[in-house]
Amino acid sequence: MPRPRPSALLLAAVATAQHTLRLDPARVRVPTTPLTAELGAEPRDYGPRCHDEPKKRRLRALRYCAPSFLIIGFGRCGTTSLARYLRSHPRLTFGTRKEHFYFSRPEFCDLQHGPNTSPKCHVKAYAKQFPIYKDKPEKDITFDATPLLGGDMGVPASDRTIAWLRSRLPELKLVVLIKSPADRFMSNPNSAAKLARFQASLRRGDNTMPSKLQELLQENCYIDKLERWLAFFPADRFILIKSEDLRDEGKRPTILNEVTEFLGAGPHVYGEALNFLGNYRRASNVTVSPRVRTTLNCLPRLRTCEARLDALIQGGTRLRWCDEARRVAHGMRETQLRRSRVPHMQPTLPPEKRERAGSGWFGRRKL
C-alpha cells in the first residue's frame, strides 16, 4: 500500500516552523555514564530490534518491533494527548497500550528494585508488546509513552532502566513534554487540597508557603531528571515540547509535524484526531488565581532550574514561565482571585462514625 505524499505547502510549513525545542550538544556538560556489567548493560550484541512472527503462528501480527522512540514525560504535561495524536499518523503505533510500565512491573522486566536476569528482560520479549499487524503493515514505527521521567510525582526510571534502553536500543530517540511547574503541580489531583489552603492563606495576607508544599514543588525541577538521561543518551536524541504550545490549536499541527520529521516518519494531516484533549478538560486549572501561579513559578529554586534548562536549549531563552505568570497576574483585581472555595477535608470514615464525628464539638465547622 503506497504511503500518502504530503503537499508542498505542508512541507514548507514544517521547514519554517520552530515550535519544538532542541538541546545544544555544545552546551551540555553532563559526564557520560559508561555501560557496565554492574548496570546490566555491558557492551555486546543484544539482538535486533525487530523480529518476524513465525509463519505457522502468523494470524494477526506480522512482526514485532521494540520502540524507535519513547515519550518519557513529564507526567501531567500532555503525554496522553501527544500519544493519541501520533498514533493517528499512518506510520506510528504505541503497540498494545499507551503506557506499558515494562521496567517497573514484576510480571515484566522490573529494573526498579535491582538487577534482573529474567528472560522478560530480553529485547525480544520487550518487542512482543509492539506488534505490527498484517492489516496495517505500514505502521512500522513503534513507541512507548510510559512517563519514565516521573508521573504524578512518581518515581522516575532507575539508572539500570536507562542503561538497558541505551545498550539494547542504541538508536532510540526521546520526546519530552515540559510545562509550567505551577500548572503541572496543580494538574495533580493530590495537590488540590494543599493548593486550596495556600490560596486561602494568600487571601488573608499570609504569604508563608508550607514546607511540604515546597518539597513537592521541587519535583518539577525538570533539568535534574533530564541530566540523568543525558548521562546515557547524546543531546541530539532529545526533542522538547512545551505543553502550553501543544495545547494551542494553531500550533498543534505544526508541532506534531516537527516531531514526526525528527522521528523520520514525515509530516501528516491529522484532521479530526486533533480534537482529542486528554486530561486538559479535567485539569484546566481555571480555579487557581494568577497570584498563586506566579508565587509557585517564581520560587527561587524553580527559577534556577528554569535557567539551567534554558541554557541548554538551542536558540536562546524559550521558557519564561515566571515572567509569563507575572505578566498575566499584573493589574488583576482582588475580586478576580476569589474563584474557588477552600474544600473542608475530612478523614475517610465508615458512615456511622462519620455521622458521629460531625455531630460533636470538633465536627462543627464555620462555613
Buried (B, 14 or more C-beta within 10 A) or exposed (E): EEEEEBEEEBBEBBEEBEBBBBBEBEEBEBEEBEBEEEBBBEEEEBEEBBBEBEEEEEEEBBBBBBBBBBBBBBBBBBBBBBBBBBBBBBBBBBBEEBBBBBBBEEEBBBBBEEEBEEEBBBBBBBBBBBBBEEEEEEBBBBBBBBBBBBBBBEEBBBBBBBBBBBBBBEEBBBBBBBBBBBBBBBBBEEBBEBBBBBBBBBBEEEEEBEEEBEEBBEBBBBBBBBBBBBBBBEBEBBBBBBBBBBBEEEBBBBBBBBBBBBBEBBBBEBEEBBEBBBBBEEBBBEEBBBBBBBBBBBBEEBBEBBEBBBBBBBEEEBBBBBBBBBEEBEEEEEEEBEEBEBEEEEEEEEEEEBEEEEEEEEEEEEE
